[in-house]
Amino acid sequence: MMRMFDECRAIAEAQGFPPSAPFLERARGILTEPDSMLTASMLRDIEAGAPIEADHIIGDLLSRSEQPLLRIAYAALKAYEARRSRMAAAR
């Protein structure tokens, strides 16, 4: 998770939007909290079988910088979208 976070941070910095030190500290704390109930909205959408914003979020990040973990996440999300489309078409 922290490697993915660092990939996103690096993209933000390269685009001229360096996150502040307090933000980074707070975000790292939230992301590594063992008992956290926090989930990403995209995960909640996947669990509900709902549409996701793979191109709008991860695709946009990848258009700014190729990052290995983001590339893997994007491939998995596109596979989900393809499966979801096939299932919807079969109904």
N, C-alpha and C positions, 0 to 999 in steps of 0.2 A: 504494500500500500504506500509506503513512504517513497519507494522508487518512482511510483506513478505520480505521487504528489510532487516530487522533485522535477519530473519531466514537465508537468504543467507549470510549475513555478518558473522553470527555465524559459518556457515559451512566453510567459507573461513578461519576464525581464527582457527578453530579446525584442519584444514588441514595444518596449518603453514603459511598461507598467510593473515595476518591481514591487512585490508585496512588502509591506512594512514588517519589521522584526516582531512587533507585538502580534500582528496577524499570523505570521508564520508559527510563532510559539503557541498561540491559541489553537490554530488549526491542527498542528501536530499533536497537541494534547487531546483534542477531540477525536482525532483519527486513531490514536493508539490507546484510548481508554478501554481497558479490558471489559468492563461491564456496560459499555455504551449500547444504547438501543437505537442509535442513529443509523438510518439507512438512506441511501441515495434515492431520489425520486425516480430515477430511471430503473433502479432495481425493483421498486414498488410497482412500476408499470409492467416490467417483465413478469413479475410474480402474478399480476392480475391478467396477463395475456393482452395487455393494452399496447397501443402504438408507442414507440419511443423516438427520441430525437438523436439518433446516432449520427446522422450527417450534420445536424445543427450544432451539436456539442463536440463530440470526438472528431468528427470529420473536419470541423472548423479548426480545431487545434492542430490536426495533422496537415492542414493546408498551410499552416504557418511554420511548421517544423516537423520533420519526420522523427518520431521517437519510437523506440522498439516496443515498449509496453503499451503505449497508446495504439500502435498498429495492431497488436494482438487483440486488445480490447475491441477495436473497431471491427476486426474480422469476426469476432464472436457475436457482436451486436448485429452485424449484417446477416450472419447465419440465422440468428433469432428472427430477424425481419423476414427472411426468405421462408422459414418454416411457418411463421405466422400467416404469411400471404398464401402459402400452399394450403394450409388448414382452412383458411377463410374461403378459398376458392372451391374446396371440396364440400363445403356445406351446402 
